[in-house]
């Protein structure tokens, strides 16, 4: 059985974290593993992008100012119930 082609969207991971070092570290590690990575410094930025694109995976910091990770997860699941967080 032939493998199904993987779209770029299927290989994209969103990293939502207010710490720039964490975002950069996650991005470098994930890119080395062949993933496309989009990073966001706030929950609001990540949610706005999630409305446009539906990556299979979100990496979310729980403790963030303004919109914390728990709220990002709740909103993210409403936007895309199939996303893995």
C-alpha positions in Angstrom: 0.0 0.0 0.0 1.5 3.4 -1.0 1.9 6.1 1.6 -0.6 9.0 1.3 1.1 12.3 0.3 1.4 14.6 3.3 0.4 18.2 2.6 2.4 21.2 3.9 -0.5 22.0 6.3 -0.3 18.4 7.7 3.4 19.1 8.5 2.8 22.5 10.2 3.0 22.9 13.9 2.0 26.1 15.7 4.0 27.1 18.8 2.3 29.6 21.0 4.5 30.9 23.8 5.3 34.3 25.2 9.0 33.4 25.8 11.1 34.1 22.7 13.8 31.6 23.7 11.2 28.8 24.0 9.6 29.7 20.7 13.0 29.7 19.0 14.1 26.4 20.6 10.9 24.6 19.6 11.1 25.9 16.1 14.7 24.7 15.7 14.0 21.3 17.0 10.8 20.8 15.0 12.4 22.1 11.8 15.2 19.6 12.1 12.6 16.9 12.3 11.1 18.1 9.0 8.2 20.1 10.2 7.1 23.6 9.1 6.7 25.7 12.2 4.8 28.9 12.8 5.4 30.7 16.1 3.2 33.2 18.0 4.1 35.4 21.0 0.6 35.5 22.3 -2.5 33.4 22.5 -4.4 36.0 20.5 -2.0 35.8 17.6 -2.1 32.1 17.6 -5.9 31.9 17.7 -6.2 34.4 14.8 -3.9 32.3 12.7 -5.7 29.1 13.7 -8.9 30.6 12.2 -7.1 30.6 8.8 -5.0 27.5 8.9 -5.7 24.2 10.7 -2.4 22.5 11.7 -2.6 19.1 13.2 -0.6 20.1 16.3 -0.4 23.1 18.7 2.3 23.5 21.3 0.9 25.9 23.9 2.4 27.5 26.9 -0.1 27.4 29.8 1.2 30.6 31.7 1.0 33.6 29.4 -0.2 37.1 30.0 -3.6 38.3 28.7 -4.9 35.1 27.2 -3.4 32.1 29.0 -2.9 28.6 27.5 -6.0 27.1 29.1 -8.1 29.6 27.3 -6.1 29.2 24.0 -6.9 25.4 24.3 -10.6 26.0 24.8 -10.9 28.4 21.9 -8.6 26.3 19.7 -10.8 23.2 20.2 -13.9 25.2 19.2 -12.2 26.3 16.0 -10.7 22.9 15.2 -11.9 20.0 17.4 -9.4 17.6 15.7 -6.3 19.6 16.6 -3.8 17.8 18.9 -2.6 20.1 21.7 
